[in-house]
């Protein structure tokens, strides 16, 4: 079992920045895909950004050019730098680690951190 703990959420004004962190209890992000998702009440959880083992990244159209996903393997940590935040970015943000290790499908989620963009 791998535990993922997100931190860094909070209240920020439109146009501001936040950096979310997701720290794993063990080495995982260098082995499988890392990702950030977000969810608002009444809506499905949506992918925000992904990073694979070879650091290839992918972003939702709504955040491309404003958000950056990265990771530091020696810290077992996944990051999401969010710039030029908009009110529509308000959501609970979740990190995820998923992929195959030794033929076993793994899928772990963090508990979520609230991001509120409001003046």
N, C-alpha and C positions, 0 to 999 in steps of 0.2 A: 504494500500500500504506500502511495506517495501522497503527501499532503502539500497542497498549494495554498499559500497565504498572500492575498493581495493587500497592498497598502498604497496610500497616496491620493485617495479620493478626497473630495471636499467641495466647497462652494467657491466658485470663481466667476468673475465678471465676463461678459462677452468680450472676445478678443484676447483673453488671458490664456495662460498656459498651466498645465499640470503634468506631472510625470507619475505614472502608475508603475508599481513594482509588483512582481509575483515571485516569491521565493519558494523553491521546492525543498522538501525535506531530504532529498537525495539528488544525485546526478540524474537528470532526466531530459533536460531541454537539448543537450547535445546529441541525444539518442533518437528523439522522436520530434514531431512537429510541435511547435509552440504557437499559441494563438490567443488573441483577445476577442471577446464577444461582448455584446451589450444587449440589454433588455429594458424596455419600458413597460409599464402596466398595460395589460391587454394585448400586447404584441409578442410575436415570437422572438426568441433570442437570435440576433444577427451577428454574422462575422464582421469584425472590424479590420483585423490584420492578422497575417500568419507569417511564420518564419520556419523554414525547414532546416534539416541537419546541415546543409551546405550554405546556410544564410540567405537562401533565396526568399524574398519577401513578396507578399501580395496584400493589396488593400481594397477595401470597399470603395466604390466610386465617391461616396459621400465624404470620405476622410482623406483620400489621396492628395498628397501635397501639404497636408496639415499635420498628420500623425506619422510617427516613425516607430516601428517595432524593432527591438534589438534584444540581445541577450549577452550575459557575461557568464561563461560556462564555469569558471572557477568559483563563482558565487552562487551557482545554481539559480540564477535570477533572470527573469524575463521582464522587459521594460516596455512601456508605451508612453512615448513623449507626445503630448497633445498640445498643439499650438493653434492660435486663432480660433479658439473655442466659440461655438455658437450655442444658443439655447436648445437647438435640436440635438445637440450632443448629450444632453441630460439623460442619464440612464444609470442602471447598475452595470458595472463592468466586471466581467469574469475572465480569468485566464484559464487556459486549457492546455493540457499536454496529451497528445494522442499519437499512436503509431504502433508499429510492430517491433517487438523485441523478442528474439529467439522464437519466432513463430506465434507469439502470444500478443493478441490485440489489447493495447492499454488505452485507457481513456480516463483522465483525471480532470476535475474541475476545482477551482477555488470557490470560496464562499461568496465572493463578490464585494465590490466596493462602490459606494454611491458617488457619482459625479453630478453636480448640479451647476448649470451655467445660467446665471441670472444676475440682473442688475438690482 
